[in-house]
C-alpha cells in the first residue's frame, strides 16, 4: 500500500511539473481582455497583442517606448484588434493605421536613419473635415462642385478704345 501511494504521489508530482510550463505558456498567450493591449518594443521589433484597444493609446505607448514623437488626430473611440509578433517597428506602425506619415532623422556620426516622428490621421470622416465644416450639412457626393465661368476676351477691331476720333488716311 505504501508503494502504491508513493507511486501515485510521484505520478501526480510529475504531471503537475510537466503541465506547469504548458499552463504558463497558455496564460502568456491568452487573449488580452477587451479594450486592453500588451505592447513591447525590443531591438527595433514590435510585439503587440490588442483586443478592441484604443488606437490613440497604442500610438502613445509606442512613442514612449521607442522615444518617438507621435502626433495623432485619432478619436478615443477608434479601437483595434491585432496581433503583431516581432515585426519591424516601421512595418508595424504602418499596419496599425491607414493614414500614417513617418519622419526620419539621420545620426550625424554613423549616418544611420531612425524614426523621429510619426503623424497619424484619423480614418473617420468627421476628423478629415475641419471643425467649422463638421457641424454644417455635409456636401452631396453626386453633385459636382460649382465651377467659375471661363475667361472670355472680346475684341472688335472696328471699335477704338481711344476717346479721340480716328485719323483719316491721306
Secondary structure, DSSP 8 states (H G I E B T S, - for coil): -HHHHHHHHHHHHHHHHHHHHHHHHHHHHS---TTEEEEEEETTEEEEEEEEEEHHHHHHHHHHHHT-EEEE---TT-EEEEEEEEEEHHHHHHHH-SEEEEEEEE-TTT--EEEEEEEEE-SSHHHHS-HHHHHS----SSS-------------TTS-SSSS------
